């Protein structure tokens, strides 16, 4: 008999895909179709989350979060961008990401991983004058495919549940998975593609792709549970790379003038902290990383959404090299921007204050010296975000801009919902922190678990 | 929760609630009238003053030393917890009283001063947020909560410096102040982490942490970094004249009264720990002395009233640091209360200073004759000239910061940009040459 969880999962994934096909065929009412399909995904994911046991609800919670983001994206996306490609792409990425979150099968994960990158391999979608995004996504997919091939070639099953703690494929599979994380997540030295994609691609769908956090997903879903013994010894290397990335791109953002690239750098720096927290091997650090995952996702989507709204109103040549004074035209968008921006970097009263607090404590406890770099990177990111805010919104109004509308009611309500999430989450963090804390204990136990016996581990194969 | 505890919670939460409700309504499309905002502000801070008076009366009548409200943990993960504790004791009550009284007065003053100003609602919203942040910082029973209030004060301060957003100068100066605040706040964050790590909690409602000698020195030095940044002590004094770009009422309450003394409050809070660490105490005194001398010399060469007042304020805060370093805690508290009150009055009168002088001259029947000798006359002519140039560049503090911290960081950023651009066919974006905010300020207030 088919379980209700499976039915709900199929509904959550297949409805957006079917809607994407419908949008491609029928070019009318695209926003409505996107809204309905995303709402169905939100509802199905919420029901899945409700039925999930405590401590094992991370992926269901991420499904709810990502569906909500897609729902918000279909509503916020400006009329100019509301074409079959964009709406269909959003729905396609939604279905693929939910598949990756929900699956317990390596092959299905690989399929979801590749599917989520397909829109970004299209020249029509990603207009970046750079070869780096496609190359990075391709290399990450190849690395993951090779890792799964190595695991399968060693005679292991391809169900994640049956591989836990067995280090399938040994060092080769572990190394390939780490390479996949580095390319997909944009860890130094493979970080530049993220900014290229953000600059060249459609802003809101690209933000959705980046906020799938497939790199962190691979760490939480495969690397930690499958390779606890190897991870215990070699994981710090990935952590150092993540901290180095956080600092590198934070410094890089200080002189960046392209708003999209700047936001991409700040988002990348903050999301690199997620990896550092996951590796900290302390319950504070891991919980902080999981909570931060939520915050970075919502804030980044909000920031990219607002930036796109500004671009369609005031032209696409916005720059942080001079003051544009847009707050005079769009005071509410300015407030939304500053709240999301500061929420990304630990403003008190927002959820990121709690997540940063936990992250910094966790990383400092496990790596006192390198951990010191995280607050420094966050401080630099805060300066960069505030610089972008001041350049875009403050200063004397440019005379070239005609008078444009501030946030429309449709945009205002969605952005207010996002602000309420980060603010109410910050005022009552225990609702989210307690859930993530239970999941963090599961992750921490997986890392700290004693190594399985030689015969069953397969490490030395 | 007894009556005093309820009053304490009310005092802390009232400005925050007003800010939250007004901000949410504004985001959803409502624009409040000036009269409504003024009335709400007046009533909020009057109620807060009354509530504080009730707490004081209760403490005096019962003989209790403090009112403590424990809400449990804001959040907890494993052994790590974030305690939500409010405390109104002999140290926090004067600061809380100062905050609500001066916020109310500044609100009342601004109703006329900022009448028909475009950012009128924004100013009042930020005033409430500032009061909320300050009250959290002063009433916090744990360093974790103090950090939250501390950061909120910083953000509000920066947004008010950039209040006149049409002009680039206040905006860029606001950014510079924000950068200095964030850099110095790293000390507070790491210091609080160190307390958690070594002591298990950062709550001081039941006493300060018992740390060993080295641990004590490390924590005190980290907190001193944060305090020095917030109080504009040397070498971070460069941001203070830039902060004068904000409207006069906000300059009065921030840099004449509350924000500038927040660093001193932090040191007063950890004074027993400071007393255990000779190195940290000496450093506090040295920083205070240098800042006081720096403030008095630079203030004499300042060309505008607000900047002169800011440096006079800096001088007094330097002296307060010395008092704290020596251990004269209650003298420092009395000094802060007196100084904050007088300086707020001076700031609020600054825009009409010329008018006041003209009135005085009219009453005297002519200009006042210069009296007494000036301190700088004690120095030889060459030294006077050198000191004058030194003061004009505000002790070269910004220049040093630019040359040794900001410029290398910018160069590194540009190097990274070039590395990122390698292998691309298209033109590599030119990174920002030198951020406007990083240029040293030559002109002070507005």
HADDOCK unambig.tbl for C-alpha pairs under 7 A between the chains (distance, minus, plus):
assign (segid A and resid 129 and name CA) (segid B and resid 426 and name CA) 6.76 0.50 0.50
assign (segid A and resid 130 and name CA) (segid B and resid 424 and name CA) 6.32 0.50 0.50
assign (segid A and resid 192 and name CA) (segid B and resid 420 and name CA) 6.22 0.50 0.50
assign (segid A and resid 251 and name CA) (segid B and resid 413 and name CA) 5.37 0.50 0.50
assign (segid A and resid 252 and name CA) (segid B and resid 413 and name CA) 4.72 0.50 0.50
assign (segid A and resid 252 and name CA) (segid B and resid 416 and name CA) 5.96 0.50 0.50
assign (segid A and resid 252 and name CA) (segid B and resid 417 and name CA) 6.38 0.50 0.50
assign (segid A and resid 254 and name CA) (segid B and resid 413 and name CA) 6.59 0.50 0.50
assign (segid A and resid 255 and name CA) (segid B and resid 410 and name CA) 6.79 0.50 0.50
assign (segid A and resid 255 and name CA) (segid B and resid 413 and name CA) 6.28 0.50 0.50
assign (segid A and resid 255 and name CA) (segid B and resid 414 and name CA) 6.88 0.50 0.50
assign (segid A and resid 255 and name CA) (segid B and resid 431 and name CA) 5.25 0.50 0.50
assign (segid A and resid 255 and name CA) (segid B and resid 432 and name CA) 5.05 0.50 0.50
assign (segid A and resid 256 and name CA) (segid B and resid 431 and name CA) 5.56 0.50 0.50
assign (segid A and resid 256 and name CA) (segid B and resid 432 and name CA) 6.62 0.50 0.50
assign (segid A and resid 257 and name CA) (segid B and resid 431 and name CA) 6.48 0.50 0.50
assign (segid A and resid 257 and name CA) (segid B and resid 432 and name CA) 6.58 0.50 0.50
assign (segid A and resid 283 and name CA) (segid B and resid 77 and name CA) 6.66 0.50 0.50
assign (segid A and resid 283 and name CA) (segid B and resid 78 and name CA) 6.49 0.50 0.50
assign (segid A and resid 284 and name CA) (segid B and resid 77 and name CA) 5.84 0.50 0.50
assign (segid A and resid 284 and name CA) (segid B and resid 80 and name CA) 7.00 0.50 0.50
assign (segid A and resid 321 and name CA) (segid B and resid 432 and name CA) 6.63 0.50 0.50
assign (segid A and resid 325 and name CA) (segid B and resid 166 and name CA) 6.93 0.50 0.50
assign (segid A and resid 332 and name CA) (segid B and resid 27 and name CA) 6.17 0.50 0.50
assign (segid A and resid 348 and name CA) (segid B and resid 148 and name CA) 5.09 0.50 0.50
assign (segid A and resid 348 and name CA) (segid B and resid 151 and name CA) 6.53 0.50 0.50
assign (segid A and resid 348 and name CA) (segid B and resid 152 and name CA) 6.39 0.50 0.50
assign (segid A and resid 361 and name CA) (segid B and resid 193 and name CA) 6.02 0.50 0.50
assign (segid A and resid 375 and name CA) (segid B and resid 186 and name CA) 6.32 0.50 0.50
assign (segid A and resid 376 and name CA) (segid B and resid 186 and name CA) 6.97 0.50 0.50
assign (segid A and resid 379 and name CA) (segid B and resid 182 and name CA) 5.48 0.50 0.50
assign (segid A and resid 379 and name CA) (segid B and resid 183 and name CA) 6.34 0.50 0.50
assign (segid A and resid 383 and name CA) (segid B and resid 179 and name CA) 5.75 0.50 0.50
assign (segid A and resid 386 and name CA) (segid B and resid 175 and name CA) 6.99 0.50 0.50
assign (segid A and resid 387 and name CA) (segid B and resid 175 and name CA) 6.52 0.50 0.50
assign (segid A and resid 390 and name CA) (segid B and resid 171 and name CA) 6.55 0.50 0.50
assign (segid A and resid 394 and name CA) (segid B and resid 165 and name CA) 5.19 0.50 0.50
assign (segid A and resid 394 and name CA) (segid B and resid 166 and name CA) 6.44 0.50 0.50
assign (segid A and resid 394 and name CA) (segid B and resid 171 and name CA) 6.92 0.50 0.50
assign (segid A and resid 395 and name CA) (segid B and resid 165 and name CA) 5.15 0.50 0.50
assign (segid A and resid 395 and name CA) (segid B and resid 166 and name CA) 4.23 0.50 0.50
assign (segid A and resid 395 and name CA) (segid B and resid 167 and name CA) 5.29 0.50 0.50
assign (segid A and resid 395 and name CA) (segid B and resid 168 and name CA) 5.02 0.50 0.50
assign (segid A and resid 395 and name CA) (segid B and resid 171 and name CA) 6.92 0.50 0.50
assign (segid A and resid 396 and name CA) (segid B and resid 166 and name CA) 4.20 0.50 0.50
assign (segid A and resid 396 and name CA) (segid B and resid 167 and name CA) 5.99 0.50 0.50
assign (segid A and resid 429 and name CA) (segid B and resid 75 and name CA) 6.37 0.50 0.50
assign (segid A and resid 430 and name CA) (segid B and resid 74 and name CA) 6.75 0.50 0.50
assign (segid A and resid 430 and name CA) (segid B and resid 75 and name CA) 5.03 0.50 0.50
assign (segid A and resid 433 and name CA) (segid B and resid 75 and name CA) 6.93 0.50 0.50
assign (segid A and resid 437 and name CA) (segid B and resid 77 and name CA) 6.10 0.50 0.50
